[in-house]
Every structure is written in C-alpha cells, then in structure tokens.
Amino acid sequence: MEPLNSYYQTDLELLNLIQMDDKAAFKELYKRYWSKLYVYAYNVLKEKDICEDIIQEIFVDLWERRNDVQIINISAYLYQSLKYKIFNHFRNSKYKKQLLERLNIFVEKMDISHNYEIYELTECVENIISNLPEQRRKIFRLSRNENFSNKEIAQKLGISIQTVKNQISQTLKTLRDSIKKH
C-alpha cells in the first residue's frame, strides 16, 4: 500500500481508507479536525478538559463505528457529533446539579435518624438491583447511573428501544413492590 500523502487526500478519500482500517488516514483526519472542533467546543464550554474528552469520544466513536456508518460529509458529521455531545454534557450537568441541589435541601431538613433510614433504603435498593437478571441490571444502571437515553442503551446493547423501556419499567415495578414490603 502506498504511503498516505495527506496533501492529496480529500476527506471522502480519507473516509474510504478509514473504512479499510487505515490508521494513517484516521490520524490525518484527526489532525485536520481536532483543533477546529476544540475551538468550537471551547467557545461553548470554556472547560479545557471537558472539551478534550468530548472530542476524544467523538473520534473514538468514529473509529469504532467506521464500518457501520455511511458518512458523506465528514465535517458536518463531526460538528453534528460535537453539538450532540455538548448538548448531552449540558443536559447531564444540569440534571446532576438539580439533583444535588434537591438532595442538599432534603438533607438539611433531616436529622440523623432520617439519614440512617435513607442509608437503609439505599442499601435495600442496591440489593434489589444487584439481584436482577444481568441484562435488566445493566439496562437500569446505564439509564439511572450513567444517564444514557433509551436509544443510547438500545444501540450499546444491540436491543430495541421498546425492550429497554420494558426492562426499565419492570425494574421500577420490582423496586416499588420490594420497597413497600421493606
């Protein structure tokens, strides 16, 4: 195979080489777009480490999915991926911040005995979850602990979105029933 001459390779040619597992082509594409994506992300997020992590995730995902996705315009694909990742970052950060604020308010109003009850309840919930069938446990933890959407879980595990919804629903029902007994 000829050595990669990046000056004469179009993005589309690089994509075709990447689909043939050409790491040099991937490295060239990475060099072409990394700094542009970083500048875009930094202008929005203003956090160096988070920007770098997000961009790294985008390129890792591109490499892992190189044979599964049909990309016509790599620039549009990368920027769309970046926008999606930034949106998810904001959504997850906002969600976590709201949960922490609510938890702080809740904890401030409680005394030590209530804290112990919460500890017991948390232990109970964790025991219930750990005794679930492996697939249900994995789906529930991806949903609740890692904030994956139903669609993301379905893609990650290779199952339908409806299966994800059903499994989460069954898990919540199991939790409700078990907690009532507890």
Secondary structure, DSSP 4 states (H G I P E B T S, - for coil): -PPP-GGG--HHHHHHHHHTT-HHHHHHHHHHHHHHHHHHHHHHH--HHHHHHHHHHHHHHHHHTTTT---S-HHHHHHHHHHHHHHHHHHHHHHHHHHHHHHHHHHHT--HHHHHHHHHHHHHHHHHHHTS-HHHHHHHHHHHTS---HHHHHHHHT--HHHHHHHHHHHHHHHHHHHHH-
